[in-house]
Amino acid sequence: MLLFTHERVVRQILDRVSALGERATRQRLPIRDVVVEGLAEWLPVDPRRRSAHRVVLAFLGRTIDSPQLARAHAETGRLIRSMLATAVHNGKECGEVPHDTDPALASLELHCLAEGLALEIGSDPDADASRAALDLIAARVRAVFPGRCRQYE
């Protein structure tokens, strides 16, 4: 039951992230904006995301005892990092990301940052801490995506 609930929550988040990508294409937004908003979907900064975060935490706690749940958690992490690595690769092509940036390393950094911040603010959803977490994600994404997107020029 927990596996099913976790998969449903993850799918809902990923659907929202996909919708961000579609909106960004229509509105000609830089990839960096999509990455910031996509990572923010994992942060428990509002009631919907706090509810999802509670499911993730319950699931994560059970991965210690269940190889099946541990595999599902690892698969979700790989999927998120793959999506981030694709964004970095695409950012290189459009000029937002320097050519010497390692997509695997950048995706690991951003994923770990979002997971760590989610854990930090998940237990104390203080508005200032939530704003700081969102600001930190935006700052690190800007560091990975410092350039200007030439795709829409």
Secondary structure, DSSP 4 states (H G I P E B T S, - for coil): -HHHHHHHHHHHHHHHHHHHHHHHHHHT--HHHHHHHHHHTTS--SHHHHHHHHHHHHHHHHTTT-HHHHHHHHHHHHHHHHHHHHHHHHHHHHTSS-TT--HHHHHHHHHHHHHHHHHHHHS---HHHHHHHHHHHHHHHHHHS-S---TT-
